[in-house]
Amino acid sequence: MESIRTKNDLYLLLKLSKTNLNNHLFLQTEILKLTKVKISEGALKSLELSLRYFCNNLHKKWVGASYNEIRFLNKHDTWLMQNYILPEDFASEIRIKNVSPNRGSNLNETKFNNYSDRHKNRITESPRNNYSSDELLHAAKFKCKTEGKNDMASILNYLIENPSEANRIKKNM
């Protein structure tokens, strides 16, 4: 569950997959892919109900913003940045089944920054081909916010709103 922490992560998952914002079953499938463990029926049902509740709230907020993404993001920024809390019975099953990690799983992990530019390009090829630069910039901005890199997020936001300023900023680098 490393990649889904906030409500914004769920929103971006729905948005970037170009599925309906009410598609709680898509979110459930994606979360189950990330957990990689077999879950009981009761835990699956509670996850489904939790995601349905999230999608209903998301849709209400989306309609309240008149289906305008900028208005939606500005109006509900704090709500999106809140942590998404998994249902307790689902979370406890994941914790119990993930108690003993694979041997050596942390030994081979390498930070993205340590990769060569060529390897970084290979890793990011799929998102670059499947999404527009606006979608990627928006995702990067919110990812920076969730990681606590607020200065970087505000700079990205400024550049998104004022693309003509990019040359001036580049000269100062």
Summary of the structure (lengths in Angstrom):
residues: 173
radius of gyration: 18.5
end to end distance: 36.6
largest distance: 57.9
contacts: 407
relative contact order: 0.11
helix: 69%
strand: 1%
